[in-house]
Amino acid sequence: MPNINNATPSREGLTWAKASRFIALPFYPSRLNTFMQVKRFEEVPIDQLLAKGVEGILLDADGTLGPHHAREYSPPVIDHVRAMLEKGFKIAIYTNAWEDRFQPFQEMGVKVVSNVPAKPDPRGFQVAMTDFLQLQDPAKVCMIGDNYVTDGGAIDAGMHFIHVRPVRGNEPLLHSATRLFAYLCAKLYNP
């Protein structure tokens, strides 16, 4: 895809971190442990995050907040982000796709992670935590996303991971196939 509106280049392509995590998942079930699983982003229980001591939230976009490459988001999604902010969470959107489509969230004070290695590279999670959430302890950060391969990299970085059932949309077949494989591995080890 072309770079639109001078946004930071996409991190959607294949990287060593993605390939190695994908290959390792069937052999390391601990890399599939989630804090919780929900059907929709709006079902993430804010009070449980507070009780666990979470202070910062990294949000995946595609498949989590809306369909792949969405530029508009439903009112319930926007309201849930607003409710999280009102409870005091620091929030940043961390996507491997286009970063120029989050104006409704940015207007609320949500930052968009840019110029970092693609998920699941632990260095990207580290920079997202320190530079965009201004936090130092990964145990106080939760990644919310739909993909055990990319978003689940938060587990390797010492963060909590909440898996959201993917929002269907126009996405590459390879992306949906690898996400499905990782999901099936997770179900095998965590029925």
C-alpha positions in Angstrom: 0.0 0.0 0.0 1.2 3.5 -0.7 2.2 5.8 2.1 -0.8 8.1 2.6 -0.7 11.7 3.9 3.0 11.4 4.8 2.3 8.8 7.5 5.1 6.7 8.8 5.7 3.7 6.6 3.6 0.6 7.3 5.1 -2.2 9.4 2.7 -4.8 7.9 5.2 -6.9 6.0 7.0 -10.0 7.2 9.7 -9.5 9.8 12.1 -11.9 11.6 10.2 -11.1 14.9 6.9 -12.1 13.3 8.2 -15.3 11.6 10.1 -16.5 14.7 7.1 -15.9 17.1 4.8 -17.6 14.6 7.0 -20.7 14.4 7.6 -20.9 18.1 3.9 -20.6 19.3 3.1 -24.4 19.0 6.2 -25.2 21.1 6.0 -22.6 23.8 2.4 -22.5 25.2 3.4 -19.9 27.8 3.7 -17.4 24.9 0.0 -17.8 24.4 -1.2 -17.0 27.9 -3.6 -14.1 28.0 -4.9 -11.9 30.8 -8.3 -12.5 29.4 -10.3 -13.0 26.2 -13.3 -10.9 25.1 -15.6 -11.0 22.1 -15.4 -7.2 21.4 -13.2 -4.4 22.6 -16.1 -2.7 24.3 -16.3 -5.7 26.7 -12.8 -5.2 28.2 -13.6 -4.7 31.9 -12.0 -1.4 33.0 -12.4 -2.3 36.8 -10.4 -5.6 36.3 -7.6 -3.7 34.7 -7.5 -1.2 37.5 -7.6 -4.0 40.1 -4.6 -5.7 38.3 -2.6 -2.4 38.6 -2.6 -1.6 34.9 -1.8 2.0 34.2 -1.2 2.0 30.4 -3.0 0.4 27.5 -1.6 -0.3 24.0 -4.4 -0.7 21.5 -4.2 -2.6 18.3 -6.4 -1.1 15.6 -7.1 -3.5 12.7 -9.4 -6.3 13.8 -9.6 -4.8 17.3 -11.1 -1.3 17.1 -12.7 -1.9 13.7 -12.2 -3.7 10.4 -8.8 -3.9 8.7 -7.7 -0.4 7.7 -10.8 1.3 9.1 -10.9 5.1 9.1 -14.2 5.3 11.0 -15.0 3.7 14.4 -18.2 2.9 16.0 -19.5 5.1 18.9 -19.3 2.3 21.4 -15.6 1.8 20.6 -14.9 5.6 20.9 -17.0 5.7 24.2 -15.1 2.8 25.7 -11.7 4.5 24.9 -13.1 7.6 26.5 -14.2 5.7 29.6 -10.7 4.2 29.9 -9.1 7.7 29.7 -11.6 9.0 32.3 -10.4 6.2 34.7 -6.8 7.5 34.3 -5.3 5.0 31.9 -2.5 6.2 29.5 -3.5 4.9 26.1 -1.6 4.6 22.8 -2.6 3.0 19.5 0.1 0.5 18.4 -0.6 -0.8 14.9 1.6 -2.3 12.2 -0.6 -0.6 9.6 -1.3 2.9 8.5 -1.0 5.4 11.4 -2.8 8.3 9.9 -6.4 7.4 10.6 -7.0 7.9 14.3 -8.2 11.5 14.6 -11.2 10.8 16.9 -8.8 9.1 19.4 -6.1 11.6 19.1 -8.6 14.4 19.8 -9.2 12.7 23.2 -5.4 12.6 23.9 -4.6 9.1 22.7 -1.1 8.9 21.2 -0.3 6.9 18.1 2.9 4.8 18.3 5.2 5.5 15.4 8.8 5.0 14.3 9.2 1.8 16.2 9.9 -1.8 15.2 6.9 -3.8 14.1 5.0 -5.9 16.6 5.9 -8.5 17.9 9.4 -7.1 18.3 10.0 -6.6 22.0 11.9 -3.4 21.2 8.8 -1.9 19.7 6.8 -2.7 22.8 9.5 -1.2 25.0 9.6 2.1 23.1 5.8 2.2 23.0 5.7 1.8 26.8 8.4 4.3 27.7 8.1 7.0 25.0 4.3 6.9 24.3 2.8 5.9 27.6 5.7 7.3 29.8 5.8 4.1 31.9 8.7 2.0 32.9 7.2 -1.2 34.3 5.8 -3.7 31.6 3.7 -5.3 34.4 1.6 -2.1 34.4 0.9 -2.2 30.7 -1.8 -4.2 28.8 -1.9 -4.8 25.1 -5.4 -5.3 23.7 -5.5 -6.9 20.2 -6.8 -9.6 18.0 -3.6 -11.4 17.0 -1.6 -13.8 19.1 1.4 -13.5 16.7 1.8 -9.7 16.6 -0.2 -8.3 19.6 0.6 -11.3 21.7 4.3 -10.2 21.5 3.3 -8.1 24.5 3.6 -11.3 26.6 7.2 -11.7 25.6 7.8 -8.1 26.6 6.4 -8.8 30.1 3.0 -7.1 29.5 -0.5 -8.3 29.9 -2.4 -9.3 26.7 -6.1 -9.2 26.2 -7.3 -11.1 23.1 -10.2 -9.7 21.3 -12.2 -11.7 18.7 -11.2 -10.2 15.4 -13.6 -7.7 13.7 -14.0 -9.0 10.2 -12.9 -6.9 7.3 -10.9 -6.7 4.1 -7.5 -8.1 5.1 -4.8 -10.1 3.3 -5.4 -13.8 3.3 -1.9 -14.5 4.8 -2.7 -12.2 7.7 -6.0 -13.9 8.5 -4.5 -17.4 8.1 -1.5 -16.8 10.4 -3.8 -15.2 13.0 -6.2 -18.2 12.8 -3.3 -20.7 13.2 -2.1 -18.8 16.3 -5.6 -18.7 17.7 -6.0 -22.5 17.2 -2.7 -23.0 19.0 -4.0 -20.9 21.9 -7.2 -22.8 22.1 -5.3 -26.1 22.1 -3.3 -25.1 25.1 -5.9 -22.9 26.9 -9.3 -24.5 26.1 
